[in-house]
Amino acid sequence: MDPDKALAAANAAAAKAARRDKAQAWLRRIATRAQVWGPESAQHSAEWSSDRSHLPP
């Protein structure tokens, strides 16, 4: 195999692995926040965002 092609393939594999790791870390972070905040907080957030009384008329 051509060394340049081998290097390109290795770089592509490394980039793919880095993207996968980044995505998994993002999903872990979201899951952790959901556990910490819980459903009550999500409900409160939804209620507050639909409540417009804090906005000027």
N, C-alpha and C positions, 0 to 999 in steps of 0.2 A: 504494500500500500504506500502511496505517495505520502511523505511526511507532512506536507501541507494539508492534505485531505484528512489525515489522521488527527492533526491538531484542530482543524475545523470541526471534526466530529466530536472531539473531546470537549471543545468549547461549547458546542451546541448542547451536549449532554449536561455539562455543568450549568449552563444557563437554564435549562429545563428544570433541573433539580432545585436551583435557587428559586425559581418562580413557584414551584410546588411547595417548598418550605415556607416561603413568604405567605402563600395562600393558607397553608395549614396554621401558621401562627396567627393570621388574621381571624380565622374561624375559631381558634381556641380562645382568643381575646374576646370575641363576641359572645361565645358560650359562657365564659367566666363572668362577663358583665351581666348576662341574663340571670345567672345563678345568684349573683350578689344582689342585684336590684330586685329580682323576683317579679311576679305578675302584678302585685299591688302597685308597684312603682310604674309599671307599664300602663296600668289602668289610669293612674293619676296623670301620667304624661298625656294620655289620649284625652282625658277630660280637660286638662288645662289648655291643650292646643286647640280644642274645639270651643273653649270659652273665650268670647271676644270682649268681655266686660272690661278688660284692662286696656283695651284700645280706644283711642278717641273716636267719637262718632263720625 
